[in-house]
Amino acid sequence: MTSSVVAVWSHRNALRLLVRRDLAVKYQQSVLGYLWSLIEPLAMGLIYWFVFGVLYDTGHHLGEASDSYPLFLITGIFAWMWTNAAISEATNALTGQARLITTMKVPREVFPLGRVIGRFAEYLAGLPILVLLAIIFGEFQLRWSMLALPLAILIQGALLIGIALLLSSLNVLLRDVERFMRLLTRVLFYATPIIYPLALVRDSSMPGWVKTLYDVNPLVGIFQLHHAVWYPAELDLRLTVISAVGSVLTLFFGWWVFRSLEPAVLKEL
């Protein structure tokens, strides 16, 4: 893995060009261009706010911060858009660029990595929106909880890179992977505290083993960190440790699988 990382770093310019190309292709012939990376999550946030905020009053589980539920919602959705898009696009990162992969003399890891980094760039574009909403709802304060954001990004990035390497290689040999992940990401959206506070799960009547299984999901601790930036009470150190360990293990496993399957993948491409 060390030699692989060194190889990717030595070809960082090629990685940068791939990211720029993917972003340009994605928004070409589009009037609003990169604004679509903001419009889509904001539109989703408006819909979920009406359903869960207005009709079901989910925000009251935030306690004194219940009035700022839209901020809580958009924070989770922005982070989820990075997760969902990175997984979706990285899954076919190799199958969709077969000719380029077999002709360019670069580490093949740069192709799924480029998809994760490209979607991260879109996430960064939404951070000013989150800051603006935090100011509007009175939750913007310079405090220690701000450090939860870079930590969340670091852990989430490690998790997504591991998943991207794993799925991109498996999808070449077994095309059902892409269809399966479409279903799994829908399940993960509701199995992660994105549009509802974790307290809703803690106070539920679900069996203890179900709650334990829920906590093992690395995305749970990651999204708790994203929310903790504005709501320090949402920070759970135990979940953060679980997410960090799970993400690092996923990164190593994904990289190992990618390197192990690379000869078979290249033969199939």
Buried (B, 14 or more C-beta within 10 A) or exposed (E): EEEBEEBBEEBEEBBEBBBEEBBEEBBEEEEEEBEBBBEBBBEBBBEBBEEBBEEEEBBEBBEEBBEBBBBBBBBBBBBBBBBBBBBBBBBBBBBBBBEEBEEBEBBBBBBBBBBBBBBBBBBEBBEEBBEEBBEEBEBBEEEEBBEBBEBBBBBBBBBBBBBBBBBBBBBBEEEEBBEBBEEEBEEBBEBBBBBBBBBEBBEEEEEEEEEEEBBEBBBBBBBBBBBBBBBBBBBBEEBBEBBBEBBBBBBEBBBBBBBEBBEEBBEEB
